[in-house]
Amino acid sequence: MALENNEVINNLTEQKKQLEEQMETMRVTYLKVLGAIDALTQIEDSKNEDTEDTEVSETEVVEGE
């Protein structure tokens, strides 16, 4: 039994709707991942800057002659 064109159109339209919903969900998830990467990168950069600021460098003391 062959499907009627109207049945195929309805099936494809439903598939299209489902795909659009999935794409939107994935887009939102992608944006959340990008945000998390950005936030964690900023935290790590901040920690690295703090480490550089707190490192003590040796200074040479020169006594007067």
C-alpha positions as CSV (number, residue, x, y, z in Angstrom):
1,M,0.0,0.0,0.0
2,A,1.5,3.3,-1.1
3,L,1.2,6.4,1.1
4,E,-0.8,9.3,-0.2
5,N,1.0,12.6,-0.8
6,N,-1.0,14.2,2.0
7,E,0.2,11.6,4.5
8,V,3.8,12.1,3.4
9,I,3.4,15.8,3.7
10,N,2.0,15.5,7.2
11,N,4.8,13.1,8.3
12,L,7.5,15.3,6.9
13,T,5.9,18.4,8.5
14,E,5.9,16.6,11.9
15,Q,9.6,15.6,11.4
16,K,10.5,19.2,10.5
17,K,8.8,20.4,13.6
18,Q,10.6,17.9,15.8
19,L,13.9,18.7,14.2
20,E,13.4,22.4,14.8
21,E,12.7,21.8,18.4
22,Q,15.8,19.6,18.8
23,M,17.9,22.3,17.0
24,E,16.7,24.9,19.4
25,T,17.5,22.7,22.4
26,M,20.9,22.1,21.1
27,R,21.5,25.8,20.4
28,V,20.6,26.6,24.0
29,T,22.9,23.9,25.2
30,Y,25.7,25.1,23.0
31,L,25.4,28.6,24.3
32,K,25.4,27.3,27.9
33,V,28.6,25.4,27.2
34,L,30.2,28.5,25.6
35,G,29.3,30.5,28.7
36,A,30.7,27.9,31.0
37,I,34.0,27.8,29.0
38,D,34.2,31.6,29.2
39,A,33.5,31.8,32.9
40,L,36.0,29.0,33.7
41,T,38.7,30.6,31.5
42,Q,38.2,33.9,33.3
43,I,38.6,32.2,36.7
44,E,41.8,30.5,35.6
45,D,43.2,33.7,34.1
46,S,42.4,35.5,37.3
47,K,44.1,32.7,39.4
48,N,47.2,32.9,37.2
49,E,47.3,36.7,37.6
50,D,47.0,36.4,41.3
51,T,49.8,33.8,41.4
52,E,52.0,36.1,39.4
53,D,51.3,39.1,41.7
54,T,52.0,37.1,44.9
55,E,55.3,35.6,43.7
56,V,58.2,37.2,45.6
57,S,61.2,38.2,43.6
58,E,64.5,38.3,45.3
59,T,66.0,41.8,45.5
60,E,69.6,42.5,45.9
61,V,70.5,44.7,48.9
62,V,73.5,46.9,48.3
63,E,75.1,48.5,51.3
64,G,76.6,51.9,51.1
65,E,80.4,52.1,50.6
